[in-house]
Amino acid sequence: MRSTLYQKTGYRWPAILLVVALVEFMELLLLHAKYQLFTGGFLQPYSFRSLGDRTLLILLTVWMNLLLFGSLGQAWFWLADRARLHPLLAVYHFVYLTVAGFGVWLALKFKVLTYFADTLDFVVAKNLAGGNLSVAMHYVADDSILFLLVLGLLFLGYLLGWWLLCRYLRHRPPPAYVPSRLRLRYLLPLFLLVTVLLVAWVSRTPQLRYGLRKTTTYTLIASALDWASDFDDDGHGLFRFPFDPDNWDPRIHPGALDVPDDGIDQDGFGGDFHWKGPRPDLLAELPPQPGKHILLVVLESARADLLGKRWNGQLVAPNLTRMAEQYSHADYAYTHTAYTTSSLLALFNRSLNEKSNRVKLLDYLKASGYQISIISGQDESFGDVATLTGMNAPGNYFFDARVAIEDRVYPSKDPGSLRLSEARVVQAFRDRVEQVDWNKPNFFYVNFQAAHFPYSHPGMPMRIIDKPIARSDIRPEHKKEVQATYWNAISVADNAFGQLVRILKEKSVYKNTVVVVLGDHGESLFEDGHLGHGFLLNEIQTRIPLIINQKDLKLKQAVGQMDIADLLVTLATGRFESSWWQDADKVQFQYIGSLKNPVIIDTVRYGGVRTLLDFATRKVLFSDIKIWMSVEQALEDDKLGVRVKTLIGHWERLRWEYQTSTK
């Protein structure tokens, strides 16, 4: 009885309410800074502008925080009471550790979202790291020094405050006993019941769901309730959107594989999937034959707007711009995923399905008598690209950053960090050009890593700027310096490409070589509030340059990386048909996450017109008319419904192809 009386003072609930108020203020402030939640951000589907909407949102977040931190507080104070801890010390520990811990979490969360947007999850992080989650975690840890320093300072502050408070309380008796009139143990069942009803209501109200799912406490509570209500154990319950349409059948849930023509809509999108059979495979139909030499150059993180781009009045990429003007380029070329690994797999394997039965580019070229030379400034074992594409197959010449590891520009030997300078790659190309038999057709793949984050490396030439931005200074407030460093890297890559062309001309083989240059993906440079790639499906991150040294090519349709092999082969072997590239309505499929459970999917056609489906909200964005609409509402519209069905059909077909592939 004595210990119970010792702790029952009037400090307990004020401490809990203080924590709730501080947490509420921090999170809503950050949410508004990122999403303009209370004013409406660009293309954000919902906002809370009226006094009633704002009040409701705040009250709901307060309720969720009160449940979580009230429960934590009650448990903590019960333990502190049993340990006979002084009430003020119990309050200090609870308030400091809870607020500091939550503050660190929010800082880390919103720092990550500043760079990677709202779509980042473990699948996206894994894809960015070449399919290896451990590499992704190590990559994140590379920028952790400042974060650890902040943690250390917070811990020192905690110890100092504890010591000062102990000194203050040393000769002071505990506060007087204050009888508690609030019996939480009796109110808790009612409190939990109301919370369950609120979460169910919020999850079925699009505007509230949009706001609340961005908060930590609501997400935790909704996830716990969803897990508890997942009766068929398929990963989807009744409290997190999108809901399980049949909670007793594990075959039916959001993201389920839609079996074609069985009369059941397993994934809940657009009705039962109709299978039209596998796509035609041009390389399977064209007999292998030798042709012109081929040089395929991939530029890391190269944006489509590099053509004609000027920085401080200076042309950034004169060699690429000149080739585009003198020969040909695609107006609208796209990556399918905006990840390096999957982009290269799409380029060489002509599919987004790693088990695809489609003829691989390198297999076709070898069957046609081509000598294969791989020269890359990155480690092509990253994401297992070299093996999956056949780059390192017997008989191929293979040179990458792992082969020349002693020449790397950074100390790290991790696959995602290994890089060679552009000068080293050019030298390797020059050496190989002198070795090959030019009486036989040759295929060269060259990869330049100049524009890889942080957009510079030790020894990189400063072609259009005086000095690069330091990696530690890459922040939104230094946007212009970040962009300057990036464009200098593109200029360095352009200069290196120009040297490749000169080497071929010196060897008198350039005129008999089909040269194609493209990017693996684009790059956000804080123009849209973010930095990097792989987490947004927009023009900046997914539109890439595609330049070809062949005259008068009219590519009047959206071109994807899966199309490049067909373009290369038909141009090199004289079987190019202009009519195959004139379909302005042809769409390219793009996705973020995994094909099984994507975060976002879209189709983009000539002109950059997108139809984008956000699985978290089950809403569709039509970029040309700048309207968000629910899937059900869009399907009812005659014109928009066709676009949505086309998008969903692409996704379901790719998943079914993966399921039925034999490799």
Buried (B, 14 or more C-beta within 10 A) or exposed (E): EEEEBBBBBBBBBEBBBBBBEBBBEBBBEBBBEBBEBBEBBEEEBBBBEEEEBBEBBBEBBBBBBBBBBBBBBBEBBEEBBEEEBBBBBBBBBBBBBBBBEBBBEBBBBBBEBBBBBBBBBEBBBBBBBBBBEEBBEBBBEEEEEEBEEBEEEBEEEBEEEBEEBEEEBEEEEBBEEEEEEEEBEEEBEEBEEEBBEBBBEBBEBBBBBBBBBBBBBBBEBBEBBBBEBBEBEBBBBBBBBBBBBBBEBBEBBBBBBBBBEEEBBBBBBBEBBEBEEBBEBBBEEBEBBEBBBBBBBBBBBBBBEBBEBEBEEEBBBBBBBBBBEEBBBBBBBBBBBBBBBBBBBBBBBBBBBBEBBBBBBBBBBBEBEBBBBBBBBBBBBBBBBBEBBBBBBEEBBBBBBBBBEEBBBEEEEBBBBBBBBBBBBBBBBBEBBEEBEEEEBBBBBBBBBBBBBBBBBEEBBEBBBEEBBEEEEBBEEBBEBBBBBBBBBBBBBBBBBBBBBBBBEEBEBBEBBBBBBBBBBBBBBBEBBBBBBBBBBBBBBBBBBBBBBBEEBEBBBBBBBBBBBBBBBBBBBEBBEEEBBEEEEBBBBBBBBBBEEBBBBBBBBBEBBBBBBBBBBBBBBBBEEEBBBBBEBBBEEEEBBEBBBBBBBBBBBBBBBBEEBEE
